[in-house]
Amino acid sequence: MIELSSSKRLILGNEAIALGALSAGVAVATGYPGTPSTEIIETLIKYGKIYSEWSVNEKVAFETAYGAAINGAFALTAMKHVGLNVAADPLMSSSYTGVEGAFVIVSADDPSMWSSQNEQDNRYYGLHALIPVIEPYDPQSAHLLTIEAFKLSNEVKHPVILRSTTRIGHVRGPVELKPPSKPIFGKLTKNPKQYVLVPENARRNRVEQLRRWEKIGEEVEKLNELIDNDSDNLIIASGISYGYVIDAINELNVKANILRVSTPVPIPKKLILRAISNSSRVLIVEEGEPIVEYQIKDLLYDEGIRVELHGKDLINRVGEMTLDKIYYAFSKFFGLDIITDYLEVPQDLPPRPPALCPGCPHRSSFIDLKKAIVMASLKPNETFISGDIGCYTLGLLPPFEAQDSSTDMGSSIGIANGVYRATGSIPIAVIGDSTFFHSGLSALANAVYNKTPMLVLVLDNRSTAMTGQQPSPSKELDIGEVAKGLGVNYIKYIDPFDTNSSIKELSEALKWVKNNRQPAVVIAKRVCALLVLDNVEESNLPKAVVKLEKCTGCSICYDYFTCPAIIPRNDKKAEIDVYNCIGCGACIPICPFKAISLEGYKPEKWDELWLQ
Amino acid sequence: MATVNILIAGIGGQGIITAGKIIAEAGNYSNTKVLVAETHGLAQRGGGVNIHVRIGDVNSSLIPLGRADYLVGLEATEVLRNLSYASRKHTTIVINKYVARPVLPKVKILSLNEILDKLKGNRVFLIDANEIAIRAGNPKAANVAILGYLYSLGAFNGLISEESFIKALKYESNVKAFKMAQTIKLREE
């Protein structure tokens, strides 16, 4: 439980957004976990006094919050940037209907792709859907602007996007907090003429939508600010760029008026015209795409104003905003000679990608799968393994190299459908339990319906592990039963730690697919190691031990199994790093010389915890 | 007010985010603004991670290239991977004597000596933070030992007091690791 006793707290930007929503009176909050958005819903769930849920995917999360907002509630939905693509369908229509209460959609974008497949700039969704986008620049402004987003939404009865980025959501800093308000739930509002989007209603809504859009254009003016330093130079800084601009101005000692843009969509036209009319040169600083820049150029053309204007010609649109980018832009704009002196990173460093955790059950799943492919007489280099989004995407790394594609949630089964159609070779779709429910279901129905031969291997670790072990529907819904309900005729469960029987089951499933030309589902079921550790006293775990007289230094355990807790000694024999080993025992069947065993006492219900 | 930029690098699971939290909280007790940009997501799975800590009158969270006042490696190799944040002129490099092997087959790792060789000509300090942590009774306190060492190097002078750190450290074993690290003689490599 979170108690909001002190007013100044040191928190993450995402926590600041959650606490801002509470201060605005949020009553219903939904989301699907995804970096860098996860802590928003996590914080609201911890607070415990409003309704908040992890939904099965972003579209359902969106619709749940929207359903509350059209009945008068103050609602929030949060997701990462690519998650909003999943919810794009209801997003576009929500702008037509508007809402009764307040509806804030948090899109956490990830420029530089710290943990994402692309760095799309979701401010475009605002232009596309005619939904205003509010953009904070630090944790404090994230808190205050969340409150403003609810106010604006409620005032104009329209959804509002709050767009943050990694360096807002995952920056920890001091935040002066506003106290929480009583949550505003709705009351049943039946208004089918507005909310049933048959063409007749939608056409009327379209006119209303544009009316609201005009009003929004006026309302946003007050959320932006011009800092007049009596200069000919104007810097227009959107969102996170504002903080960087302030620091660069202080550091380089240059003079400019600064226009802080908190609403990149729509831009505050009056304020911008006023600022530009007093300037001879303008620099637009924004992260990502030239969204403010396009709108300003549009505005200036309409007003017949010509002014020296710079933006993306001086600031790279690749990757996140940095002071270095601004130093470069300032050096051109102000004609400064800025020399950055820094050391070169040596070229010969060993790579260090993140890896599957010690005790991860699905390290074994990948090993079992690769052996099963050979046993089923398929050619490993001609077998397409269609991957998906989750920890197990790390199976792309050596030694597994067991992901030939991974593009979006649920893509494993969807892409496998096409792989078979193009090549005629049987693909293997590898998908996690949470992702299976997120958007694997409809792709699997497609495979059944079109009789597409494929093996679907569900790596069920009983959670959404990648983002911090949030609960997954697999705890309540049996994946095998669901697959059966979708018409899958071959369903098996395996325990990945039971290597011999898993290899046998997987190769039989592959043979069955080959012979029967339809999809089969195998569920590899074992709990995420981090989730197991949450339920035991960590100081008292069993440990793997290598009997050195039996170890031949064959390197299988550290080079082919690659558990981070097994390390090579100078004589190539293996030893266990006791700080990393959690005593799962997965390495025992891997050693051909039976040199590894478990020592120490297993905590209470240890074996049951792994197989819940 | 002066600003200090500290980049702390290492690998997932070493408590780097916690170290950032402790500096931020200690800064709060000393009424000094601290912004910490954290790496989440893939971080705890043993990959390379870092945090940017900016202390003082700052509005943006990332340290520019070459502008780290302190470049700290909780794992020694990761100092090299983040070297572009350092400059020969004004960066102090602090290295924990710990080299972790990446979880990939047949990767040749650099020895501590090879790492130090690549850093010749820079201001480098070595500390065995893992050993201090074990002696302090908490093997996970290597991150705090590094903070104690940074404190003796003067990284927080005029910005964050020792009392503030002790208040932010919370656990007895953390305070012990912090204080033990301060008793080590500062010796430039």
HADDOCK unambig.tbl for C-alpha pairs under 7 A between the chains (distance, minus, plus):
assign (segid A and resid 10 and name CA) (segid B and resid 25 and name CA) 6.78 0.50 0.50
assign (segid A and resid 35 and name CA) (segid B and resid 41 and name CA) 5.71 0.50 0.50
assign (segid A and resid 115 and name CA) (segid B and resid 41 and name CA) 6.03 0.50 0.50
assign (segid A and resid 115 and name CA) (segid B and resid 42 and name CA) 6.54 0.50 0.50
assign (segid A and resid 167 and name CA) (segid B and resid 37 and name CA) 6.34 0.50 0.50
assign (segid A and resid 170 and name CA) (segid B and resid 37 and name CA) 6.06 0.50 0.50
assign (segid A and resid 170 and name CA) (segid B and resid 38 and name CA) 5.60 0.50 0.50
assign (segid A and resid 171 and name CA) (segid B and resid 35 and name CA) 6.65 0.50 0.50
assign (segid A and resid 171 and name CA) (segid B and resid 36 and name CA) 5.37 0.50 0.50
assign (segid A and resid 171 and name CA) (segid B and resid 37 and name CA) 4.34 0.50 0.50
assign (segid A and resid 171 and name CA) (segid B and resid 38 and name CA) 6.03 0.50 0.50
assign (segid A and resid 172 and name CA) (segid B and resid 35 and name CA) 5.76 0.50 0.50
assign (segid A and resid 172 and name CA) (segid B and resid 36 and name CA) 5.04 0.50 0.50
assign (segid A and resid 172 and name CA) (segid B and resid 37 and name CA) 6.48 0.50 0.50
assign (segid A and resid 173 and name CA) (segid B and resid 34 and name CA) 6.03 0.50 0.50
assign (segid A and resid 173 and name CA) (segid B and resid 35 and name CA) 4.81 0.50 0.50
assign (segid A and resid 173 and name CA) (segid B and resid 36 and name CA) 6.57 0.50 0.50
assign (segid A and resid 243 and name CA) (segid B and resid 59 and name CA) 4.61 0.50 0.50
assign (segid A and resid 243 and name CA) (segid B and resid 60 and name CA) 4.75 0.50 0.50
assign (segid A and resid 244 and name CA) (segid B and resid 59 and name CA) 6.61 0.50 0.50
assign (segid A and resid 244 and name CA) (segid B and resid 60 and name CA) 5.02 0.50 0.50
assign (segid A and resid 246 and name CA) (segid B and resid 59 and name CA) 6.86 0.50 0.50
assign (segid A and resid 247 and name CA) (segid B and resid 58 and name CA) 6.52 0.50 0.50
assign (segid A and resid 247 and name CA) (segid B and resid 59 and name CA) 6.11 0.50 0.50
assign (segid A and resid 247 and name CA) (segid B and resid 60 and name CA) 6.76 0.50 0.50
assign (segid A and resid 322 and name CA) (segid B and resid 62 and name CA) 6.47 0.50 0.50
assign (segid A and resid 322 and name CA) (segid B and resid 64 and name CA) 6.82 0.50 0.50
assign (segid A and resid 323 and name CA) (segid B and resid 64 and name CA) 5.46 0.50 0.50
assign (segid A and resid 324 and name CA) (segid B and resid 64 and name CA) 5.51 0.50 0.50
assign (segid A and resid 324 and name CA) (segid B and resid 65 and name CA) 6.74 0.50 0.50
assign (segid A and resid 340 and name CA) (segid B and resid 66 and name CA) 6.76 0.50 0.50
assign (segid A and resid 341 and name CA) (segid B and resid 66 and name CA) 5.74 0.50 0.50
assign (segid A and resid 341 and name CA) (segid B and resid 87 and name CA) 6.00 0.50 0.50
assign (segid A and resid 342 and name CA) (segid B and resid 65 and name CA) 6.16 0.50 0.50
assign (segid A and resid 342 and name CA) (segid B and resid 66 and name CA) 4.14 0.50 0.50
assign (segid A and resid 342 and name CA) (segid B and resid 84 and name CA) 5.40 0.50 0.50
assign (segid A and resid 342 and name CA) (segid B and resid 85 and name CA) 6.47 0.50 0.50
assign (segid A and resid 342 and name CA) (segid B and resid 86 and name CA) 5.60 0.50 0.50
assign (segid A and resid 342 and name CA) (segid B and resid 87 and name CA) 4.43 0.50 0.50
assign (segid A and resid 343 and name CA) (segid B and resid 66 and name CA) 6.91 0.50 0.50
assign (segid A and resid 343 and name CA) (segid B and resid 83 and name CA) 5.79 0.50 0.50
assign (segid A and resid 343 and name CA) (segid B and resid 84 and name CA) 4.86 0.50 0.50
assign (segid A and resid 343 and name CA) (segid B and resid 86 and name CA) 5.89 0.50 0.50
assign (segid A and resid 343 and name CA) (segid B and resid 87 and name CA) 5.47 0.50 0.50
assign (segid A and resid 344 and name CA) (segid B and resid 83 and name CA) 6.39 0.50 0.50
assign (segid A and resid 344 and name CA) (segid B and resid 84 and name CA) 5.51 0.50 0.50
assign (segid A and resid 345 and name CA) (segid B and resid 80 and name CA) 6.07 0.50 0.50
assign (segid A and resid 345 and name CA) (segid B and resid 81 and name CA) 5.86 0.50 0.50
assign (segid A and resid 345 and name CA) (segid B and resid 82 and name CA) 6.84 0.50 0.50
assign (segid A and resid 345 and name CA) (segid B and resid 83 and name CA) 5.29 0.50 0.50
assign (segid A and resid 345 and name CA) (segid B and resid 84 and name CA) 5.87 0.50 0.50
assign (segid A and resid 346 and name CA) (segid B and resid 80 and name CA) 6.76 0.50 0.50
assign (segid A and resid 350 and name CA) (segid B and resid 107 and name CA) 6.60 0.50 0.50
assign (segid A and resid 350 and name CA) (segid B and resid 108 and name CA) 6.68 0.50 0.50
assign (segid A and resid 350 and name CA) (segid B and resid 109 and name CA) 6.05 0.50 0.50
assign (segid A and resid 352 and name CA) (segid B and resid 47 and name CA) 5.45 0.50 0.50
assign (segid A and resid 352 and name CA) (segid B and resid 48 and name CA) 5.99 0.50 0.50
assign (segid A and resid 352 and name CA) (segid B and resid 102 and name CA) 5.13 0.50 0.50
assign (segid A and resid 353 and name CA) (segid B and resid 47 and name CA) 4.73 0.50 0.50
assign (segid A and resid 353 and name CA) (segid B and resid 48 and name CA) 6.73 0.50 0.50
assign (segid A and resid 354 and name CA) (segid B and resid 42 and name CA) 6.36 0.50 0.50
assign (segid A and resid 354 and name CA) (segid B and resid 45 and name CA) 4.97 0.50 0.50
assign (segid A and resid 354 and name CA) (segid B and resid 46 and name CA) 5.06 0.50 0.50
assign (segid A and resid 354 and name CA) (segid B and resid 47 and name CA) 3.56 0.50 0.50
assign (segid A and resid 355 and name CA) (segid B and resid 45 and name CA) 5.35 0.50 0.50
assign (segid A and resid 355 and name CA) (segid B and resid 46 and name CA) 6.05 0.50 0.50
assign (segid A and resid 355 and name CA) (segid B and resid 47 and name CA) 6.65 0.50 0.50
assign (segid A and resid 355 and name CA) (segid B and resid 103 and name CA) 6.43 0.50 0.50
assign (segid A and resid 356 and name CA) (segid B and resid 45 and name CA) 6.31 0.50 0.50
assign (segid A and resid 357 and name CA) (segid B and resid 45 and name CA) 5.71 0.50 0.50
assign (segid A and resid 398 and name CA) (segid B and resid 104 and name CA) 6.31 0.50 0.50
assign (segid A and resid 398 and name CA) (segid B and resid 105 and name CA) 6.84 0.50 0.50
assign (segid A and resid 399 and name CA) (segid B and resid 105 and name CA) 6.45 0.50 0.50
assign (segid A and resid 466 and name CA) (segid B and resid 41 and name CA) 6.96 0.50 0.50
assign (segid A and resid 467 and name CA) (segid B and resid 41 and name CA) 6.08 0.50 0.50
assign (segid A and resid 559 and name CA) (segid B and resid 104 and name CA) 6.94 0.50 0.50
assign (segid A and resid 559 and name CA) (segid B and resid 105 and name CA) 4.23 0.50 0.50
assign (segid A and resid 559 and name CA) (segid B and resid 106 and name CA) 6.37 0.50 0.50
assign (segid A and resid 560 and name CA) (segid B and resid 105 and name CA) 6.69 0.50 0.50
assign (segid A and resid 562 and name CA) (segid B and resid 103 and name CA) 6.06 0.50 0.50
assign (segid A and resid 562 and name CA) (segid B and resid 104 and name CA) 6.64 0.50 0.50
assign (segid A and resid 562 and name CA) (segid B and resid 105 and name CA) 6.89 0.50 0.50
assign (segid A and resid 564 and name CA) (segid B and resid 103 and name CA) 5.63 0.50 0.50
